[in-house]
């Protein structure tokens, strides 16, 4: 089970399906990364504290009828099944997030009810691994703090289209979060 859900910065407990097996989730503990936003014509340069956390969906999947109790993993909102395949790929997530400034970010398709989230896709050996995230101002920490929550991450079905549309630079996302505005997704 994860702790500190209310703060949004979750420290996941290791998954131990039995006494002989342990999956460490330490790589998904929160971290802070400093990002320098250069000045623009309309905004001054800023040093942003990016507070990164990872959600339950980055290493679990939906529960299926055949899943055993030892495979279940929960937080205070839901119960899911620990997924060894998602877990293995989740080892890449900290590196992906540390390099978001150099990656293509897009608006995630299927955004509902005014909620906007984003996606970046890692390509390796013809396999697409998508990390879905949102960014929000973290005013309780300070005026230059942003919370990035990686909500979900998984290998994409090769027969499906890209999960993103349009393109937005990560610095633009941070600027919007700091100002409390939402970038306009493409039609």
Buried (B, 14 or more C-beta within 10 A) or exposed (E): EBEEBEBBBBBBEEBEBEEEEEBBBEBBBBBEBEBEBEEEEEEEEBEBBBBBBBBBBBBBBEBEEEBEEEBBBEBEEEEBBBBEEBBEBBEBBBEBBEEBBEBEBBBBEEEEEEEBBBBBBBEEEEEBBBBBBBBBBBEEEEEBBBBBBBBBBBEBEEEEEEBBBBEBBBBBBBBBBBEEEEBEBEE
